[in-house]
Amino acid sequence: PTDGGKFQYALSILSAVEKFPTKKYEIIVVYNNIIWQKIIPKFIKSVQLRNNNVIIKLLRYLVFLISPEIGRDIWRIIGRFIDLNHRTFFSLTPDLIIYAGKDPFIHELSLPGVIPVFDLMHRYEKFPELQDDASAYGRDIYYQRVCKYAKGILVDSNVGLNHVIDNYDVEIEKIFVFPYIAPNYVNEYSVNSEKLLFKFNLPPDYIFYPAQFWSHKNHNLLIEAIYKLKQEKLIVNCVLVGSPKNVFNEIKEKVIFLGLERQIYFLKYVTNGELIALYKTSKALVMPTFLGPTNIPPLEAFALGCPVITSDIYGVKEQVGNAAVLVDPKNVKEIAGGIKSIYTDAKFRERLIRNGYAINKLNRPEIFEKRLNDIIDVLLKDFY
């Protein structure tokens, strides 16, 4: 629940499966964090996982020390007899487990499962938060085993599909393109713009970027683009929402150094309702990220009538079509030019909004549900 985008993806999966036909499927939701008790609909059977005792945890740790592969394979065999979580899954006798996020159970359990691979950016980009030796090694072991043991793999785009094929030994028949959709909460809140602007002391015109302050999010060149526009006599205000990470202090210092303190607004935490209001009140979402293949914020913006400026990278063009201004995230001039086009061409901005609404119609929750249902049908074809 603390991992925003992936938590929203899990909610979208839950919302889809709860609408599956009950005559065709029996749905059981297995969860760990107690927060899910308030979220899972009462009409769906649910089971909470239990904690293993200290002896089992220690034994698991020692088995895994044998080697990343052999230790996990041993646990895959013996876990069903001694691991409480494994025993829970086996007791339910599932025909298929739908994992809503990254989960080691996909390769530790000898049960069929389908799981998303959100991205393989550690294979393509060199940012410090991706390239810690232990973390990168652990990711590779994990994805190797996902490709080996998963019955199905969900990817966000054709680029995501190619990334999996290019980097790991996997049968292409296992992989299904399953695009993201805007989270359900975009339709759950009314917007009070005046209250929002007053609470955070925001100007009426601003661009918006909701992203944690990691180096790959590229706040750095966004700030430089705003400074460039200021030199060209165009004052652009910017609202940044996200928790502090490895470049937060650097960005704040840069804002002060460039004299942009009155133009850049830092909001560490906002509610879902406030996030929606920030989208709807802003001139545009500006997201010059270096990572993909695709991202969820542009979909949120499309659903809320907010123009989008984002990076021309990986699968983004496949995702946004003609509904966004695509820029080179390494090019300050292009980022600045994209922002300027929104401020100086009202008809262009309105066209982006219309095109965004059109993209949103192609990614409605009922379409997401049907796509998932179709994938499940393929994976369970032997049962029909």
N, C-alpha and C positions, 0 to 999 in steps of 0.2 A: 504493500500500500504506500510505501514511502517513495517508490520509483514511479513518478507521475505518469509518463507516457506508456510504460509497460503495464501499469495498473489499469489505465484506461483501456488498453488492448484486452486485458483479461476480462474487464467488465463487458466489452463488446462481444467477446466469445461467450460469456455466460448468458448475455441477453439473447444471443442467437440460438444457443442450444436449448434454452428454456421454451423456445417456440417450436422445436422439432415435434413432429407428430407423435403423440403418445402411443398410438396403435402400432407404430413402427419401431420405436425406441423406448427403452427404459433408461432414464437419465439419473445418474447418481453423482453428486458433486462431492469431491474429496478435497478438504482444505486443511491448512495448518494454522494460519493466523486467525485469532478469534474475531477479528473485525468482519470476517466473511459471514459470521452468523447473522448479522444485521442486513446483509446484502442479498444472500441467497433466498429466493422466493420460498415461501412456506410450503408451496405445493410440490417442491422438488425435494426428494430424499437427499440428505447430506450426511457426511461422515467426517469427523475431525480426526486427524492423525494424532498419534500418541508419542510421547518422548520415550526413547529407549533408556534403560538404566545405565549407570556408569560403566558397568562391566561390558555391556554390548557396545557402547560408544568406544571404549578403549580397544576392544577386539577389532572393531571396524577400522580404527585408526592404524592399528598394527598390521592388519591385512593390506591396507592401502599402501603401507610403506614398502611392501614387497617390490612393487613397480606400479606405475600409473595404469598400465594395461592389465597385467596379471592379477594384481590385487583386486581391481574392480570386477574382473571376470570371476574370481573366486567368490566374491560377495554376491555376485549375480546368481551363483549357484546355491550358496548356503543361506543367503539372506531370507528367503521365503520361510525358513524354519526357525530363525532366531531373531530377526529384525522385526519389531512390532509394526513398522510402517509397511514393510514388504508383506507381512502377514495380513494386514488390513486390505491391501489391494487384492491379494490372491483370494481372500475370503469373499470378495465381491464378484469374482469370476467374470471380469469384463471382457467383452469381445474387442473393445478398442478403448484406449485411454486418450482423451484429447487434452494435451497440455496447453495451458494458456500463456506460458512463458518459458524462459530458460529453466531447465529442471534436470538434475542428475538422475532422477528416477527413470528417465527415458532409456538410459543405458545400464542402469543398475538392476532394473526389474526385467525379468524374462517374460514380459507381457507386451502385446502389440500396442504401439502408440503413435500418434501424430503430433508434431511439435513445430512451433515457429523457429526459424533462424532469422533473427531480425536483421543482422548485418554481419559482415566479415571484414569490417574496416581495419582491424588490426593487421590484416594481410596487405592493405593498400596504403595506409597512411602512417606517418611516423611521429605522431604527437606523443608527448611523454605519458599522458594518461592511458595510452593504448599500448605502449611499448615496454612497460615494466617487464623484465625478463620472466619473472615467475608468473605474472598474469597472462602474458602472451603465450607462454608454454602451456599453462592451464587451459586457456581457450582452445588451443590447437588439439590437445588431448580430448577435450570435451566434444568438439565438433567432429573429430575423427570417429568417435564412438557414436555420436548421433547419427552420422551417415551410415555407420555399420549396422546399428540396431533398430533405428526408427523404421516403422512401417510406412510412414509418410512424413514429409517435410514441407512446411509452409514458408514461402518467401514472398516478399512484398512486391516484386517486379520481375520482369525478364532479366534485368541486370543482376538482381539478386540470385536468380536461378543460375545464370552463367557463373557467378562468383562461386557458388557451391560446387558446381561441376569442375571449374578450373582449379580449385584448391584441394578438393578431397575426393577420395575414391567412393563414388556413389552412383547408383543406377538412376538415370534421368526419370524413369517411371515413378520413382518415389517422390519427386518434387512437384509441388503444385503452386502456381502463382496465385496468391491470395492477397489482394491489395488492402491496405489500411482504409478505415473510414474515420470520419470525424467522431469523437467520443459522444456518447448519448447526452452528456450534460449540456451540450451547446443548445439544446432545445428546452432546457428545464428551468431557465431563469429569465425573468423580465429585467430590463436594463433601465437604471436611473442614472443618466449621464451626468446630470448636474451634481448629484450626490457624490458620484465617483470623483469628479474633478475637484470638488471641494475637499473631500476626505484626504486626498493625496496632494492637494495644492498643485494640480496639473494645469498646463495651458490648454486651450481648446484645440490647438493643432499640434499633433505629435505623431511620430512613427513609433512602432512598437516591436519589441523583440523579447519574447519569453524564452529564456535559455539559461541554464546553469553556466557559471563563469569558468568553463573549461577552455583551454587554448584552441581546441578545434572548432569551437562555436564562433570564433573570429570577431569578437567584439572589438578587437584591436583595430582592424581595418574599417569597421563601421564607424568608429570614432573619428578616424582619419578622414573618411568620406564626409562626415558632418562638418569637420573643420574646413575641408576644401570648399564646401558649399558656402560656409560662412565667409571665406575669402572672396567668393563670387557674389556676395551680398544677398545670399538666400539663407535666412535663419531657419534651421530645422531643429525642432525639439524632439527628444527621443526618450521613451520610457523603457527601461530595462528591468525585467522581472526574472529573478532566478537566484538560487542559493550560491553563496560564495564558494568558489573552487580555486584551482591553482593560479588563475590570472586575475582574480578579483582586485587585489591590491594594486596590481600593475595598471589595470584599467582605470581605477579611481585616480591614481597618480597622473595618468596620461590626460584625463579629463581636466585636472587642475593645471597641468603644464600647458595645455592648449587653450586655457581660458574658456572652457565650455561648461563651467559649473552651473550656469543659469539655463543651459539647454538640455543637460542630461539628468534624468531622474532615475534613481535606483530604488526599486521596491523589492524587498527580499521575499515577502510572502503575500499572496493575495488568495482570496477564496475563489471557488469556481465561478460564482456569480460576478465577482469583480473582474476575473479574467475575461469573461464574456463581454463585460462592459468596456474593458480596455480595447478589445478587438473592435467592437462596434463603433467606438468613439474615435479611433485612430485614423490617420490618413492612409496608413498601409502597414502591413506586416513586412518587416525587412529582416530577412534570415540568410545572411551570407556564410552559412556553415560550410565546413569542408567535408562533412560526413553524410552518407546516405546509406543505402541506395535511394530511399525516399524518406520523407519525414511527415509527421502528423500535423504540426502547426499550420502548414498551408491548407490542409483540409478543414481545420477549424475556421481559418479565415474565410475560405470559400463559403462555408455554411452560414457565416455571420455577416456577409456582405462587406468584407474587408479586402481591399486590393493586396496583391502579394508581389514582393520583390524577393527573389531567392536565387540560390546558386545553380549555375548550369553545370551540374556534376552528375555522374552515375545515372540513376534512373529517374532523376527529378523531372526531366522533360517528358518522359513517359507518364508521369503522375499528373503534372499540371497542365499539359497541353498548351493552349493559347490563353490560359487564364492567369498568367504571371509574367512579370518581367524577369528574364533570366540574365544573370551577370556572372562574370568571372570572379570568384571570391578572392582571388589574389590581386585583383586590379581595383585600386581605390577609385580611379576615374570612372570605371564602369559602375561601381556601386553608387557613387555620387550621381552619375547620369541617370540611373534607374530611379533614385529618389527624386531627382529634379523633374523627371517626366511626370510623376504623380502630382507634384505641386504646381506644375505649369500647364498641364493639359487636362482639363476637367472631363472632356469627352472621352479621352483615353482611359482615365480612371474609371469612369462609369462603364466603359466597355469591359474592362477587367472584372468589375464586379458582376456584370451579367454573365460573362464567361465562367466565372467562379461558381455562380449559382448552377450553371449547366453541368459543370463537373460534379458538383455536390449531388445532383439528381441521379448521376450514374453510380453513386456510391452510397445510396440510402441503406439504412439498417436491414430492410427486407431483402435487398440484393446481396448484402454481406451474408445474411442468413442462408439464402439459397446457394450461394457459392460454397459455403461451408458444408451445407447439407449434401450438395453434389459430390464434394470431395469425400465425405464420409461414406456415401453410397459406393463410390469406386473402391475405397479401402475395405468395405465390408461385402463386396460383391459375391464372395464365396459363401456368404451366409444366406443368400437369397435363392 
